[in-house]
């Protein structure tokens, strides 16, 4: 594996450990909606959303090869 894969795997593991240590229930308010969600799920969802956005913008970038 390359360095970038090890780095990505390390970040995912650290994100998972952090999320599992923060399992309090939070109230999330977004515009007119309000709902309760465990903090760990919110952290995991935010991390996955960031991964998806990074992947989408990385996929649209022209190749440097």
N, CA, C and O atoms as a GROMACS GRO file, in nm:
protein
  260
    1UNK      N    1   0.083  -0.119   0.000
    1UNK     CA    2   0.000   0.000   0.000
    1UNK      C    3   0.087   0.125   0.000
    1UNK      O    4   0.201   0.124   0.048
    2UNK      N    5   0.033   0.228  -0.054
    2UNK     CA    6   0.107   0.353  -0.058
    2UNK      C    7   0.083   0.434   0.068
    2UNK      O    8  -0.006   0.404   0.148
    3UNK      N    9   0.163   0.538   0.084
    3UNK     CA   10   0.154   0.625   0.201
    3UNK      C   11   0.016   0.687   0.216
    3UNK      O   12  -0.037   0.695   0.327
    4UNK      N   13  -0.044   0.729   0.106
    4UNK     CA   14  -0.176   0.792   0.112
    4UNK      C   15  -0.282   0.696   0.165
    4UNK      O   16  -0.372   0.738   0.238
    5UNK      N   17  -0.272   0.570   0.131
    5UNK     CA   18  -0.368   0.472   0.181
    5UNK      C   19  -0.352   0.450   0.330
    5UNK      O   20  -0.451   0.439   0.403
    6UNK      N   21  -0.227   0.443   0.377
    6UNK     CA   22  -0.203   0.430   0.520
    6UNK      C   23  -0.254   0.553   0.595
    6UNK      O   24  -0.314   0.541   0.702
    7UNK      N   25  -0.233   0.669   0.539
    7UNK     CA   26  -0.279   0.792   0.600
    7UNK      C   27  -0.432   0.794   0.606
    7UNK      O   28  -0.490   0.829   0.709
    8UNK      N   29  -0.497   0.758   0.497
    8UNK     CA   30  -0.644   0.755   0.494
    8UNK      C   31  -0.698   0.653   0.593
    8UNK      O   32  -0.794   0.682   0.664
    9UNK      N   33  -0.638   0.536   0.599
    9UNK     CA   34  -0.681   0.433   0.694
    9UNK      C   35  -0.662   0.480   0.837
    9UNK      O   36  -0.748   0.455   0.922
   10UNK      N   37  -0.553   0.547   0.866
   10UNK     CA   38  -0.528   0.599   1.001
   10UNK      C   39  -0.632   0.703   1.039
   10UNK      O   40  -0.680   0.704   1.153
   11UNK      N   41  -0.668   0.790   0.946
   11UNK     CA   42  -0.768   0.893   0.974
   11UNK      C   43  -0.904   0.829   1.000
   11UNK      O   44  -0.975   0.871   1.091
   12UNK      N   45  -0.940   0.729   0.922
   12UNK     CA   46  -1.068   0.660   0.942
   12UNK      C   47  -1.072   0.592   1.078
   12UNK      O   48  -1.173   0.600   1.148
   13UNK      N   49  -0.964   0.527   1.118
   13UNK     CA   50  -0.959   0.461   1.248
   13UNK      C   51  -0.969   0.563   1.361
   13UNK      O   52  -1.043   0.542   1.457
   14UNK      N   53  -0.896   0.673   1.350
   14UNK     CA   54  -0.904   0.777   1.453
   14UNK      C   55  -1.044   0.838   1.459
   14UNK      O   56  -1.094   0.866   1.568
   15UNK      N   57  -1.108   0.858   1.347
   15UNK     CA   58  -1.244   0.911   1.343
   15UNK      C   59  -1.340   0.813   1.410
   15UNK      O   60  -1.430   0.856   1.483
   16UNK      N   61  -1.323   0.685   1.386
   16UNK     CA   62  -1.411   0.584   1.447
   16UNK      C   63  -1.392   0.580   1.598
   16UNK      O   64  -1.490   0.573   1.672
   17UNK      N   65  -1.269   0.584   1.645
   17UNK     CA   66  -1.242   0.583   1.790
   17UNK      C   67  -1.302   0.708   1.855
   17UNK      O   68  -1.364   0.698   1.961
   18UNK      N   69  -1.283   0.822   1.794
   18UNK     CA   70  -1.338   0.946   1.847
   18UNK      C   71  -1.490   0.941   1.852
   18UNK      O   72  -1.551   0.984   1.950
   19UNK      N   73  -1.551   0.890   1.748
   19UNK     CA   74  -1.697   0.883   1.742
   19UNK      C   75  -1.751   0.789   1.848
   19UNK      O   76  -1.851   0.820   1.912
   20UNK      N   77  -1.687   0.676   1.869
   20UNK     CA   78  -1.735   0.579   1.967
   20UNK      C   79  -1.719   0.628   2.111
   20UNK      O   80  -1.791   0.582   2.200
   21UNK      N   81  -1.628   0.720   2.134
   21UNK     CA   82  -1.610   0.775   2.268
   21UNK      C   83  -1.707   0.889   2.296
   21UNK      O   84  -1.713   0.938   2.409
   22UNK      N   85  -1.781   0.933   2.196
   22UNK     CA   86  -1.874   1.044   2.212
   22UNK      C   87  -2.013   0.999   2.171
   22UNK      O   88  -2.061   1.033   2.063
   23UNK      N   89  -2.078   0.924   2.258
   23UNK     CA   90  -2.207   0.866   2.222
   23UNK      C   91  -2.323   0.932   2.298
   23UNK      O   92  -2.422   0.867   2.329
   24UNK      N   93  -2.311   1.061   2.328
   24UNK     CA   94  -2.419   1.137   2.390
   24UNK      C   95  -2.525   1.170   2.286
   24UNK      O   96  -2.494   1.177   2.166
   25UNK      N   97  -2.648   1.188   2.330
   25UNK     CA   98  -2.756   1.225   2.238
   25UNK      C   99  -2.760   1.377   2.226
   25UNK      O  100  -2.763   1.448   2.327
   26UNK      N  101  -2.761   1.426   2.102
   26UNK     CA  102  -2.764   1.568   2.075
   26UNK      C  103  -2.892   1.606   2.003
   26UNK      O  104  -2.951   1.523   1.933
   27UNK      N  105  -2.936   1.730   2.019
   27UNK     CA  106  -3.046   1.783   1.941
   27UNK      C  107  -2.987   1.864   1.827
   27UNK      O  108  -2.911   1.959   1.850
   28UNK      N  109  -3.020   1.826   1.706
   28UNK     CA  110  -2.970   1.894   1.587
   28UNK      C  111  -3.083   1.978   1.529
   28UNK      O  112  -3.193   1.927   1.507
   29UNK      N  113  -3.056   2.105   1.505
   29UNK     CA  114  -3.153   2.194   1.444
   29UNK      C  115  -3.099   2.240   1.310
   29UNK      O  116  -2.989   2.294   1.302
   30UNK      N  117  -3.176   2.219   1.206
   30UNK     CA  118  -3.137   2.259   1.071
   30UNK      C  119  -3.258   2.318   1.003
   30UNK      O  120  -3.355   2.248   0.973
   31UNK      N  121  -3.254   2.449   0.980
   31UNK     CA  122  -3.368   2.525   0.928
   31UNK      C  123  -3.491   2.496   1.013
   31UNK      O  124  -3.491   2.528   1.132
   32UNK      N  125  -3.596   2.437   0.957
   32UNK     CA  126  -3.720   2.412   1.031
   32UNK      C  127  -3.719   2.276   1.100
   32UNK      O  128  -3.809   2.249   1.180
   33UNK      N  129  -3.623   2.192   1.073
   33UNK     CA  130  -3.618   2.058   1.130
   33UNK      C  131  -3.542   2.057   1.262
   33UNK      O  132  -3.449   2.136   1.283
   34UNK      N  133  -3.582   1.968   1.348
   34UNK     CA  134  -3.514   1.947   1.474
   34UNK      C  135  -3.527   1.798   1.509
   34UNK      O  136  -3.637   1.744   1.511
   35UNK      N  137  -3.414   1.733   1.534
   35UNK     CA  138  -3.418   1.592   1.568
   35UNK      C  139  -3.303   1.558   1.660
   35UNK      O  140  -3.205   1.632   1.669
   36UNK      N  141  -3.316   1.446   1.731
   36UNK     CA  142  -3.212   1.400   1.822
   36UNK      C  143  -3.138   1.283   1.758
   36UNK      O  144  -3.198   1.195   1.696
   37UNK      N  145  -3.006   1.285   1.774
   37UNK     CA  146  -2.920   1.183   1.713
   37UNK      C  147  -2.800   1.162   1.805
   37UNK      O  148  -2.751   1.258   1.865
   38UNK      N  149  -2.752   1.040   1.817
   38UNK     CA  150  -2.629   1.019   1.896
   38UNK      C  151  -2.511   1.095   1.833
   38UNK      O  152  -2.498   1.101   1.711
   39UNK      N  153  -2.429   1.151   1.918
   39UNK     CA  154  -2.316   1.231   1.872
   39UNK      C  155  -2.223   1.149   1.783
   39UNK      O  156  -2.167   1.202   1.687
   40UNK      N  157  -2.206   1.021   1.812
   40UNK     CA  158  -2.119   0.935   1.732
   40UNK      C  159  -2.171   0.924   1.589
   40UNK      O  160  -2.093   0.926   1.494
   41UNK      N  161  -2.302   0.912   1.573
   41UNK     CA  162  -2.357   0.904   1.438
   41UNK      C  163  -2.341   1.035   1.363
   41UNK      O  164  -2.315   1.035   1.243
   42UNK      N  165  -2.356   1.146   1.433
   42UNK     CA  166  -2.336   1.276   1.370
   42UNK      C  167  -2.192   1.293   1.325
   42UNK      O  168  -2.166   1.345   1.216
   43UNK      N  169  -2.098   1.251   1.407
   43UNK     CA  170  -1.957   1.259   1.372
   43UNK      C  171  -1.927   1.168   1.252
   43UNK      O  172  -1.858   1.210   1.158
   44UNK      N  173  -1.978   1.046   1.255
   44UNK     CA  174  -1.955   0.952   1.144
   44UNK      C  175  -2.018   1.005   1.015
   44UNK      O  176  -1.957   0.998   0.909
   45UNK      N  177  -2.141   1.057   1.024
   45UNK     CA  178  -2.207   1.112   0.906
   45UNK      C  179  -2.129   1.230   0.849
   45UNK      O  180  -2.114   1.243   0.728
   46UNK      N  181  -2.080   1.317   0.937
   46UNK     CA  182  -2.003   1.432   0.892
   46UNK      C  183  -1.872   1.388   0.824
   46UNK      O  184  -1.832   1.443   0.723
   47UNK      N  185  -1.808   1.287   0.882
   47UNK     CA  186  -1.686   1.234   0.822
   47UNK      C  187  -1.711   1.172   0.686
   47UNK      O  188  -1.634   1.193   0.592
   48UNK      N  189  -1.818   1.096   0.674
   48UNK     CA  190  -1.852   1.035   0.545
   48UNK      C  191  -1.891   1.140   0.442
   48UNK      O  192  -1.856   1.128   0.324
   49UNK      N  193  -1.962   1.244   0.485
   49UNK     CA  194  -1.998   1.352   0.395
   49UNK      C  195  -1.873   1.424   0.346
   49UNK      O  196  -1.862   1.458   0.228
   50UNK      N  197  -1.778   1.448   0.435
   50UNK     CA  198  -1.651   1.510   0.396
   50UNK      C  199  -1.572   1.422   0.300
   50UNK      O  200  -1.511   1.472   0.206
   51UNK      N  201  -1.574   1.291   0.324
   51UNK     CA  202  -1.507   1.197   0.235
   51UNK      C  203  -1.570   1.201   0.096
   51UNK      O  204  -1.499   1.202  -0.005
   52UNK      N  205  -1.703   1.202   0.092
   52UNK     CA  206  -1.774   1.206  -0.036
   52UNK      C  207  -1.745   1.335  -0.113
   52UNK      O  208  -1.720   1.330  -0.233
   53UNK      N  209  -1.749   1.449  -0.044
   53UNK     CA  210  -1.721   1.577  -0.110
   53UNK      C  211  -1.577   1.580  -0.160
   53UNK      O  212  -1.552   1.625  -0.272
   54UNK      N  213  -1.483   1.534  -0.079
   54UNK     CA  214  -1.343   1.530  -0.122
   54UNK      C  215  -1.323   1.439  -0.242
   54UNK      O  216  -1.247   1.471  -0.333
   55UNK      N  217  -1.392   1.325  -0.242
   55UNK     CA  218  -1.380   1.232  -0.354
   55UNK      C  219  -1.439   1.293  -0.480
   55UNK      O  220  -1.382   1.279  -0.588
   56UNK      N  221  -1.554   1.359  -0.467
   56UNK     CA  222  -1.617   1.420  -0.584
   56UNK      C  223  -1.531   1.530  -0.643
   56UNK      O  224  -1.515   1.538  -0.765
   57UNK      N  225  -1.475   1.616  -0.559
   57UNK     CA  226  -1.391   1.723  -0.610
   57UNK      C  227  -1.257   1.670  -0.661
   57UNK      O  228  -1.200   1.725  -0.755
   58UNK      N  229  -1.207   1.563  -0.600
   58UNK     CA  230  -1.084   1.501  -0.648
   58UNK      C  231  -1.105   1.430  -0.780
   58UNK      O  232  -1.014   1.426  -0.863
   59UNK      N  233  -1.224   1.375  -0.802
   59UNK     CA  234  -1.254   1.305  -0.928
   59UNK      C  235  -1.270   1.402  -1.043
   59UNK      O  236  -1.249   1.364  -1.158
   60UNK      N  237  -1.308   1.526  -1.015
   60UNK     CA  238  -1.328   1.624  -1.122
   60UNK      C  239  -1.201   1.701  -1.154
   60UNK      O  240  -1.196   1.776  -1.252
   61UNK      N  241  -1.096   1.683  -1.072
   61UNK     CA  242  -0.971   1.754  -1.094
   61UNK      C  243  -0.896   1.685  -1.209
   61UNK      O  244  -0.893   1.562  -1.216
   62UNK      N  245  -0.837   1.764  -1.299
   62UNK     CA  246  -0.762   1.702  -1.408
   62UNK      C  247  -0.641   1.625  -1.357
   62UNK      O  248  -0.579   1.664  -1.258
   63UNK      N  249  -0.609   1.518  -1.422
   63UNK     CA  250  -0.497   1.434  -1.382
   63UNK      C  251  -0.364   1.506  -1.410
   63UNK      O  252  -0.350   1.575  -1.511
   64UNK      N  253  -0.268   1.488  -1.320
   64UNK     CA  254  -0.136   1.554  -1.337
   64UNK      C  255  -0.036   1.459  -1.402
   64UNK      O  256   0.082   1.492  -1.412
   65UNK      N  257  -0.081   1.342  -1.447
   65UNK     CA  258   0.011   1.246  -1.507
   65UNK      C  259   0.034   1.273  -1.653
   65UNK      O  260   0.110   1.201  -1.719
   0.00000   0.00000   0.00000
